[in-house]
Amino acid sequence: MARVSTYLNFSRNTEEAFNYYKSIFGGEFSGPGIRRFRDIPQAEGMLPIEDIDKNLIIHIELKIPGGHSLMGTDAPESMGFNLNFGNNIHINLEPDTRDETRRLFNALSVGGKVTMALQDMFWGSYFGSCTDKFGVQWMFSFDEKPN
């Protein structure tokens, strides 16, 4: 497998969410940056994009630690999307240090909900989970590497 990424659909606030993630993880948006619905070439027979949707994001990508990419889009109702965030997906982060695990956990928890506080677990990991202010679920796991 050449690459694994996580694709997130938002209801009209992808740009806000990805700027938030960028403020936590750093870096720049990959490729051509932010691509918007207004940039879609109008093909014959295609319904025109509603003015209210033209500035929404059709694609964005941000590389985060571990060679992983977060990708996302707005899912406008006018195009038939019925977005429901479920509880079946978590993004699992495995930072290199306990301090970085704590920093990322604390940052992503702001405005959201801690579902399991960071703690040393019986299986040997420093582990916790939260749901961020956009409804995305995150798990954090740090394992001490033996010298």
N, C-alpha and C positions, 0 to 999 in steps of 0.2 A: 504494500500500500504506500503510495507516494506521499500522502498527506491526510491528516484528519483535521476537521474544523468543526465549529459549532455555528449553526445558522439560527439567528434569532429574528422573529417577526414581532413588530410592535404596532400599536394602534396610534399612529400619527406622532410618535415621539422618539423615533429612532435616532435622530440627530442629537437630541438631549441625552439619551442613554449612552451613545457612543462617545460623546464629548466627556461624559462622566467617567466612562471606562478608560478613556485616554488620559484623564487627569490622574487616575490611579496607577495605570500600568506604564504610562509614557509612550513614546514612539509617535509615529505619524500614520495616517490612514494609507493603506497600500494602494498600489496601482495608480489609477487616475484620481484617486481620492474619493470624494463624495459624488455619486452619480444620482441624478434626480429624474423623476418621471418626465419632466419637461424635455429631457434629452433623448427620449425614445423617438426614433424616426417614425413618422406617421406612415404606416403601410396602407395600401388600398384595402378598403373594407373594414379597417380598424376604427372602432369608435373613438372619437376625440377624447383626450384626457380632460377631465373637468378642471376648471381653473383652481378650485380649492385643493386639488391634488397635485398640481404641477410642481410645487416646491418640495413635495415629499421625497424621501430617499428610496430609490429603487435598488441600490446596492452600496454597501460600505464594508470595509474590512480593516481590522486592527489586529496586528500580531501581538500576542501576549506571551509571557514566559513559557519556556519549554517547547518553543517552535509551534505553538498552537495559534490558530487564527479564529477570532470571532468575526462573523459576518452577519449582516442584518439588512432588513428592509422594512419599510412601512407597509402595512397591509390595509389599503383603503377599502372601506365598505362599498364605495361606488364601483369597484372592480370585482365585487362578489366575495370578498374576504369576510369571514366571520371568525374573528380571532378570539381564542380562549386559551389563556395560560393554564397549563395543567400542572400536576405535581409529579410528572413522570420523567422530568429531565433536570439534572444538576450538571453544572460545570464543575469538574473536580480539579482543584489546583494543588500541586505538590511543590511548594517553594523549596529553595535550597537551605534556608535557615529558619529557626524558630521565630526570630525577630521579623523576618519578611512575612511569615505566615500570619503573625499577629497584626502586622501593618495592613496587609491586604484584607484580612477578616474585619478589622475595625473600620476600614474605609468603606468596604462594600456593605457593612451593616448599617451605616448611617442612613436614617430615614426608612429603613427596612425592618426586618424582624430576625432576631437571633433564634434559630430553631434548636441549636445545640451549642452551648458555650465551648470555646476552645478548652481542651483539657487533655491530660495524658490518659490514653486508653489502655485497656488490658492487653491489646494486641501489639502495643509498643509505639503507636503513633500518637502525635500531638494532633488532635482532630477536633473539628467543629463544623457547623453549617449555619447558613443564613439565607434569607431571601432578601434581595436588594429592593430599593425603592421602586424599581420597575417590574417587580414580580419574578425576576430571574433567580433561580435557586443555585447556590454555590456550596461546595464542600471543600474543606481545606484539610490536608493531611501532610504532616512533616514527620519524617523518620530520620533519626540520627544515623549517619553513615559510620560504620566502624572504621577506625584508622588502620 
